[in-house]
Amino acid sequence: MEPPKHIVSAATIIVNDVGEVLLIKGPKRGWEMPGGQVEIGESLAEAAVRETKEECGLEIEVIRFCGIFQNISRSICNTLFLGKPVGGELTTTPEALEAGFFPVDQALEMVTWGNFRQRIAYCLKEEEQPFYVSF
């Protein structure tokens, strides 16, 4: 099978009932939002829900599509959603060595990889949406 020319991923900024943001601590990038590559035959929203469940055990509901970050040089489109927890149990996995909900300011300080902090901030500001950021 020929490798895809583009990679499409879906990630979700998950906010609980008290306004805290879910972060997982991945083995490579540190603290981040759950997400990953969209599989063949899967919608963007379905991928966001599946990735969250696989990475940290939570079942979520997608509230809205927020926007896209496009890495032009690597041919990656990262789609971003806002969601809320609706079931499951927060757990650790090989993709989420730690997981928890954190106040927004603390969460933004914890995220240090690339433009992930900016992605979270954009998803939390409805007036900024939908957004398209290319780099």
N, CA, C and O of each residue as an XYZ file, in Angstrom:
540
protein
N       0.838     -1.185      0.000
C       0.000      0.000      0.000
C       0.883      1.250      0.000
O       1.847      1.341      0.760
N       0.551      2.180     -0.837
C       1.292      3.431     -0.931
C       0.967      4.318      0.278
O      -0.201      4.436      0.648
N       1.963      4.934      0.893
C       1.694      5.794      2.056
C       0.843      7.005      1.659
O       0.920      7.476      0.525
N       0.036      7.505      2.593
C      -0.809      8.653      2.272
C       0.032      9.884      1.969
O       1.131     10.053      2.498
N      -0.506     10.737      1.109
C       0.192     11.973      0.778
C      -0.009     13.021      1.859
O       0.817     13.917      2.037
N      -1.106     12.900      2.570
C      -1.411     13.841      3.647
C      -1.839     13.065      4.876
O      -2.385     11.966      4.778
N      -1.584     13.649      6.028
C      -2.042     13.072      7.286
C      -3.095     14.008      7.851
O      -2.903     15.223      7.907
N      -4.215     13.424      8.271
C      -5.281     14.186      8.906
C      -5.431     13.655     10.325
O      -5.556     12.449     10.539
N      -5.418     14.564     11.287
C      -5.591     14.150     12.674
C      -6.755     14.916     13.291
O      -7.197     15.942     12.775
N      -7.229     14.390     14.401
C      -8.320     15.024     15.142
C      -7.952     15.030     16.624
O      -7.565     14.005     17.185
N      -8.077     16.182     17.237
C      -7.804     16.322     18.670
C      -8.959     17.083     19.311
O      -9.660     17.851     18.652
N      -9.138     16.854     20.602
C     -10.240     17.492     21.309
C      -9.754     18.173     22.571
O      -9.008     17.597     23.364
N     -10.190     19.404     22.742
C     -10.002     20.117     23.994
C     -11.243     19.784     24.814
O     -12.354     20.174     24.455
N     -11.053     19.065     25.913
C     -12.166     18.569     26.723
C     -12.239     19.383     28.002
O     -11.266     19.498     28.747
N     -13.421     19.947     28.237
C     -13.641     20.808     29.404
C     -14.706     20.147     30.270
O     -15.766     19.760     29.779
N     -14.412     20.021     31.574
C     -15.384     19.409     32.482
C     -16.380     20.452     33.004
O     -16.348     21.618     32.609
N     -17.255     20.006     33.892
C     -18.337     20.865     34.401
C     -17.858     22.066     35.204
O     -18.604     23.030     35.373
N     -16.626     22.023     35.703
C     -16.101     23.155     36.485
C     -15.106     23.989     35.686
O     -14.403     24.829     36.247
N     -15.046     23.755     34.362
C     -14.218     24.586     33.489
C     -12.761     24.194     33.414
O     -11.940     24.965     32.917
N     -12.420     23.006     33.899
C     -11.035     22.541     33.808
C     -10.809     21.813     32.483
O     -11.739     21.257     31.899
N      -9.557     21.827     32.020
C      -9.169     21.233     30.742
C      -8.456     19.908     30.983
O      -7.605     19.800     31.866
N      -8.818     18.894     30.179
C      -8.151     17.602     30.252
C      -6.824     17.659     29.522
O      -6.750     18.112     28.380
N      -5.777     17.196     30.189
C      -4.475     17.024     29.550
C      -4.001     15.603     29.788
O      -4.260     15.010     30.836
N      -3.301     15.067     28.797
C      -2.617     13.790     28.965
C      -1.123     14.057     28.793
O      -0.714     14.957     28.059
N      -0.327     13.258     29.484
C       1.128     13.400     29.354
C       1.645     12.265     28.481
O       1.764     11.121     28.922
N       1.949     12.607     27.236
C       2.455     11.618     26.299
C       3.932     11.347     26.509
O       4.632     12.172     27.097
N       4.422     10.206     26.039
C       5.824      9.850     26.238
C       6.806     10.692     25.428
O       7.988     10.745     25.767
N       6.341     11.355     24.361
C       7.250     12.119     23.502
C       7.107     13.624     23.649
O       8.109     14.339     23.676
N       5.872     14.119     23.744
C       5.643     15.569     23.682
C       5.260     16.186     25.018
O       5.052     17.396     25.098
N       5.163     15.391     26.052
C       4.750     15.922     27.347
C       3.247     16.162     27.383
O       2.485     15.446     26.733
N       2.825     17.156     28.132
C       1.402     17.429     28.321
C       0.772     17.951     27.032
O       1.311     18.840     26.373
N      -0.378     17.380     26.691
C      -1.080     17.751     25.470
C      -2.541     17.338     25.569
O      -2.962     16.726     26.552
N      -3.312     17.681     24.536
C      -4.694     17.245     24.438
C      -4.735     15.883     23.754
O      -3.851     15.577     22.955
N      -5.745     15.052     24.050
C      -5.822     13.775     23.352
C      -6.159     13.956     21.876
O      -6.890     14.875     21.506
N      -5.626     13.081     21.045
C      -5.902     13.148     19.615
C      -4.973     12.242     18.849
O      -4.021     11.687     19.399
N      -5.265     12.098     17.555
C      -4.431     11.257     16.722
C      -4.965     11.184     15.308
O      -5.886     11.912     14.936
N      -4.382     10.306     14.533
C      -4.668     10.203     13.106
C      -6.064      9.633     12.846
O      -6.507      8.696     13.511
N      -6.736     10.221     11.869
C      -8.048      9.758     11.434
C      -7.854      8.495     10.607
O      -7.002      8.450      9.720
N      -8.654      7.461     10.904
C      -8.548      6.200     10.184
C      -9.449      6.205      8.956
O     -10.391      6.992      8.877
N      -9.164      5.339      8.012
C      -9.968      5.203      6.797
C     -11.399      4.857      7.180
O     -11.635      3.975      8.005
N     -12.360      5.564      6.569
C     -13.768      5.311      6.822
C     -14.310      5.952      8.081
O     -15.428      5.647      8.499
N     -13.542      6.831      8.690
C     -13.907      7.459      9.962
C     -14.078      8.961      9.764
O     -13.292      9.588      9.055
N     -15.100      9.538     10.386
C     -15.256     10.989     10.330
C     -14.262     11.645     11.281
O     -13.704     10.992     12.163
N     -14.051     12.928     11.093
C     -13.150     13.671     11.978
C     -13.629     13.595     13.424
O     -12.838     13.346     14.334
N     -14.929     13.811     13.631
C     -15.483     13.788     14.988
C     -15.380     12.383     15.598
O     -15.081     12.242     16.784
N     -15.626     11.358     14.796
C     -15.497      9.986     15.299
C     -14.063      9.708     15.731
O     -13.836      9.051     16.747
N     -13.101     10.202     14.970
C     -11.693     10.009     15.327
C     -11.368     10.713     16.645
O     -10.641     10.168     17.476
N     -11.900     11.911     16.837
C     -11.662     12.649     18.084
C     -12.199     11.873     19.285
O     -11.541     11.790     20.322
N     -13.389     11.310     19.142
C     -14.001     10.528     20.221
C     -13.192      9.256     20.476
O     -12.889      8.932     21.624
N     -12.841      8.535     19.406
C     -12.094      7.285     19.543
C     -10.727      7.501     20.174
O     -10.330      6.776     21.086
N     -10.017      8.501     19.680
C      -8.672      8.757     20.206
C      -8.696      9.077     21.695
O      -7.830      8.627     22.446
N      -9.679      9.847     22.119
C      -9.782     10.181     23.545
C     -10.011      8.922     24.370
O      -9.357      8.719     25.393
N     -10.937      8.080     23.927
C     -11.231      6.829     24.648
C      -9.994      5.936     24.691
O      -9.666      5.385     25.742
N      -9.306      5.788     23.560
C      -8.115      4.932     23.512
C      -6.989      5.464     24.393
O      -6.295      4.694     25.057
N      -6.816      6.773     24.396
C      -5.658      7.344     25.092
C      -5.854      7.479     26.592
O      -4.899      7.325     27.353
N      -7.093      7.769     27.038
C      -7.241      8.022     28.478
C      -8.521      7.467     29.095
O      -8.819      7.769     30.251
N      -9.287      6.662     28.353
C     -10.443      5.995     28.925
C     -11.737      6.779     28.995
O     -12.776      6.222     29.347
N     -11.694      8.072     28.664
C     -12.913      8.878     28.747
C     -13.756      8.783     27.492
O     -13.241      8.769     26.374
N     -15.063      8.719     27.699
C     -16.010      8.853     26.606
C     -16.401     10.327     26.567
O     -16.687     10.933     27.600
N     -16.410     10.893     25.364
C     -16.702     12.316     25.250
C     -17.797     12.562     24.231
O     -18.109     11.719     23.389
N     -18.363     13.741     24.342
C     -19.290     14.250     23.344
C     -18.630     15.460     22.697
O     -18.163     16.365     23.389
N     -18.594     15.471     21.376
C     -18.052     16.624     20.662
C     -19.111     17.725     20.686
O     -20.255     17.507     20.286
N     -18.722     18.894     21.152
C     -19.633     20.038     21.225
C     -19.604     20.833     19.927
O     -20.644     21.223     19.396
N     -18.386     21.066     19.424
C     -18.291     21.813     18.167
C     -16.907     21.659     17.544
O     -15.915     21.372     18.215
N     -16.890     21.863     16.232
C     -15.649     21.963     15.478
C     -15.084     23.348     15.737
O     -15.814     24.338     15.681
N     -13.787     23.425     16.020
C     -13.164     24.712     16.342
C     -12.317     25.268     15.202
O     -12.392     26.460     14.907
N     -11.509     24.419     14.552
C     -10.654     24.921     13.490
C      -9.584     23.930     13.083
O      -9.591     22.768     13.489
N      -8.661     24.424     12.268
C      -7.597     23.590     11.691
C      -6.246     24.278     11.834
O      -6.120     25.482     11.612
N      -5.243     23.498     12.206
C      -3.847     23.898     12.130
C      -3.228     23.037     11.035
O      -3.293     21.809     11.096
N      -2.630     23.678     10.034
C      -2.034     22.938      8.919
C      -0.526     23.127      8.919
O      -0.023     24.247      8.828
N       0.188     22.008      9.023
C       1.638     22.002      8.908
C       1.946     21.721      7.438
O       1.924     20.572      6.998
N       2.231     22.771      6.693
C       2.396     22.655      5.244
C       3.611     21.798      4.874
O       3.519     20.962      3.976
N       4.722     21.989      5.537
C       5.939     21.264      5.169
C       5.831     19.763      5.440
O       6.481     18.969      4.760
N       5.033     19.369      6.406
C       4.884     17.944      6.732
C       3.583     17.351      6.190
O       3.314     16.167      6.394
N       2.770     18.165      5.496
C       1.487     17.726      4.919
C       0.555     17.125      5.964
O      -0.023     16.058      5.763
N       0.421     17.837      7.092
C      -0.449     17.382      8.172
C      -1.520     18.436      8.431
O      -1.218     19.616      8.606
N      -2.771     17.992      8.452
C      -3.890     18.855      8.855
C      -4.396     18.358     10.199
O      -4.871     17.228     10.311
N      -4.294     19.199     11.212
C      -4.766     18.877     12.547
C      -6.110     19.562     12.767
O      -6.177     20.788     12.854
N      -7.185     18.770     12.858
C      -8.504     19.327     13.124
C      -8.736     19.330     14.625
O      -8.324     18.412     15.334
N      -9.395     20.369     15.095
C      -9.575     20.542     16.539
C     -11.038     20.731     16.891
O     -11.780     21.439     16.209
N     -11.431     20.076     17.978
C     -12.801     20.107     18.463
C     -12.828     20.513     19.931
O     -11.820     20.423     20.631
N     -13.989     20.959     20.384
C     -14.254     21.179     21.803
C     -15.196     20.071     22.227
O     -16.141     19.754     21.504
N     -14.957     19.478     23.380
C     -15.796     18.387     23.843
C     -15.978     18.408     25.341
O     -15.363     19.200     26.055
N     -16.852     17.507     25.805
C     -17.088     17.366     27.240
C     -17.154     15.884     27.585
O     -17.577     15.074     26.760
N     -16.735     15.521     28.806
C     -16.792     14.116     29.209
C     -18.237     13.692     29.456
O     -19.028     14.449     30.019
N     -18.576     12.466     29.026
C     -19.927     11.938     29.246
C     -19.905     10.530     29.843
O     -20.966      9.969     30.118
N     -18.731      9.955     30.046
C     -18.651      8.615     30.614
C     -17.228      8.119     30.625
O     -16.280      8.855     30.350
N     -17.107      6.857     30.949
C     -15.784      6.254     31.027
C     -15.086      6.636     32.314
O     -15.649      7.315     33.173
N     -13.873      6.195     32.428
C     -13.084      6.485     33.623
C     -11.683      6.892     33.196
O     -11.038      6.199     32.409
N     -11.220      8.017     33.719
C      -9.894      8.522     33.388
C      -8.840      7.523     33.844
O      -8.815      7.114     35.005
N      -7.970      7.134     32.912
C      -6.955      6.133     33.215
C      -5.670      6.469     32.466
O      -5.654      7.349     31.605
N      -4.608      5.769     32.797
C      -3.347      5.935     32.074
C      -3.213      4.797     31.061
O      -3.794      3.723     31.220
N      -2.431      5.066     30.018
C      -2.165      4.101     28.949
C      -0.746      4.364     28.454
O      -0.117      5.321     28.906
N      -0.229      3.558     27.552
C       1.090      3.860     26.986
C       1.140      5.219     26.275
O       2.210      5.815     26.152
N      -0.024      5.714     25.803
C      -0.068      7.021     25.141
C      -0.329      8.161     26.113
O      -0.106      9.327     25.786
N      -0.803      7.823     27.314
C      -1.099      8.831     28.346
C      -0.527      8.338     29.673
O      -1.209      7.668     30.449
N       0.728      8.679     29.915
C       1.412      8.218     31.120
C       0.801      8.829     32.375
O       0.868      8.247     33.457
N       0.202     10.010     32.219
C      -0.560     10.686     33.270
C      -1.728     11.364     32.584
O      -1.662     11.670     31.394
N      -2.795     11.600     33.325
C      -3.956     12.293     32.769
C      -4.700     12.980     33.899
O      -4.773     12.465     35.015
N      -5.253     14.150     33.599
C      -6.017     14.853     34.618
C      -6.642     16.119     34.079
O      -6.307     16.595     32.994
N      -7.559     16.652     34.866
C      -8.179     17.934     34.548
C      -7.480     19.018     35.342
O      -7.178     18.841     36.522
N      -7.222     20.157     34.682
C      -6.477     21.248     35.297
C      -7.152     22.575     34.993
O      -7.767     22.732     33.938
N      -7.041     23.546     35.922
C      -7.548     24.890     35.607
C      -6.878     25.393     34.327
O      -5.725     25.059     34.051
N      -7.594     26.185     33.560
C      -7.113     26.622     32.241
C      -5.726     27.240     32.320
O      -4.845     26.851     31.553
N      -5.505     28.186     33.218
C      -4.196     28.854     33.297
C      -3.076     27.854     33.576
O      -2.011     27.919     32.962
N      -3.321     26.935     34.498
C      -2.316     25.922     34.823
C      -2.075     25.003     33.626
O      -0.931     24.676     33.310
N      -3.153     24.591     32.962
C      -3.033     23.704     31.799
C      -2.192     24.357     30.711
O      -1.320     23.718     30.124
N      -2.455     25.627     30.447
C      -1.692     26.316     29.397
C      -0.213     26.414     29.744
O       0.631     26.365     28.850
N       0.117     26.550     31.019
C       1.530     26.587     31.432
C       2.195     25.220     31.285
O       3.389     25.132     31.000
N       1.411     24.150     31.482
C       1.961     22.791     31.434
C       2.303     22.358     30.017
O       3.219     21.560     29.821
N       1.585     22.867     29.034
C       1.778     22.456     27.639
C       2.932     23.242     27.035
O       2.901     24.472     26.989
N       3.957     22.520     26.570
C       5.156     23.196     26.065
C       5.524     22.790     24.636
O       6.421     23.395     24.048
N       4.865     21.796     24.069
C       5.236     21.286     22.752
C       4.703     22.173     21.637
O       3.504     22.446     21.574
N       5.587     22.620     20.764
C       5.220     23.351     19.546
C       4.143     24.394     19.772
O       4.257     25.238     20.661
N       3.090     24.330     18.958
C       2.007     25.305     19.071
C       0.772     24.713     19.771
O      -0.337     25.216     19.593
N       0.958     23.655     20.559
C      -0.179     23.020     21.236
C      -0.872     23.976     22.211
O      -2.096     23.942     22.345
N      -0.108     24.817     22.884
C      -0.710     25.794     23.808
C      -1.635     26.729     23.032
O      -2.736     27.036     23.488
N      -1.193     27.177     21.872
C      -2.002     28.059     21.025
C      -3.268     27.342     20.557
O      -4.338     27.948     20.502
N      -3.157     26.079     20.225
C      -4.321     25.300     19.787
C      -5.391     25.266     20.881
O      -6.575     25.479     20.623
N      -4.946     24.994     22.099
C      -5.890     24.939     23.219
C      -6.537     26.304     23.427
O      -7.757     26.398     23.570
N      -5.735     27.351     23.445
C      -6.267     28.705     23.662
C      -7.300     29.070     22.594
O      -8.343     29.635     22.921
N      -7.031     28.763     21.348
C      -7.982     29.060     20.266
C      -9.295     28.299     20.438
O     -10.371     28.834     20.170
N      -9.200     27.050     20.885
C     -10.414     26.242     21.058
C     -11.261     26.720     22.233
O     -12.460     26.448     22.285
N     -10.654     27.415     23.156
C     -11.394     27.916     24.315
C     -12.025     29.284     24.059
O     -12.777     29.784     24.896
N     -11.725     29.892     22.906
C     -12.272     31.215     22.574
C     -13.203     31.074     21.378
O     -12.756     31.067     20.230
N     -14.489     30.964     21.650
C     -15.458     30.736     20.575
C     -15.430     31.853     19.539
O     -15.687     31.613     18.359
N     -15.117     33.082     19.977
C     -15.087     34.207     19.040
C     -13.949     34.098     18.030
O     -13.958     34.804     17.021
N     -12.976     33.236     18.277
C     -11.847     33.012     17.357
C     -12.170     31.947     16.302
O     -11.360     31.705     15.407
N     -13.323     31.319     16.395
C     -13.635     30.148     15.583
C     -14.630     30.452     14.482
O     -15.444     31.366     14.613
N     -14.573     29.698     13.404
C     -13.548     28.684     13.134
C     -12.233     29.365     12.749
O     -12.235     30.449     12.164
N     -11.145     28.740     13.072
C      -9.831     29.276     12.741
C      -9.120     28.363     11.761
O      -9.389     27.164     11.684
N      -8.207     28.964     11.016
C      -7.325     28.230     10.118
C      -5.949     28.841     10.300
O      -5.731     30.017     10.008
N      -5.018     28.021     10.791
C      -3.651     28.471     11.017
C      -2.734     27.574     10.195
O      -2.777     26.351     10.329
N      -1.910     28.174      9.348
C      -0.949     27.384      8.576
C       0.467     27.829      8.951
O       0.723     28.997      9.245
N       1.356     26.865      8.928
C       2.757     27.137      9.268
C       3.654     26.186      8.532
O       4.874     26.249      8.680
